């Protein structure tokens, strides 16, 4: 008794969350959306936050989150040579 028959959800996987949140720097909203697209199942951003905390994954500060949101990916520009 006491055992659950629930299957483990992808967002409960520490490695998957670390990849999305730490390495890819996605927000909890973006991670929930990615989960919904991959699994075709509903997920709330608050659920993602709860699992980040359960896995002791340090959450970004508001300032860090805003900086990530407004950062523009850098691209290399070709410089024309004047001949």
PyMOL commands that set and color helices and strands:
alter all, ss='L'
color gray80, all
select helices_A, chain A and resi 10-12+14-23+28-39+45-54+62-70
alter helices_A, ss='H'
color red, helices_A
deselect
rebuild
show_as cartoon
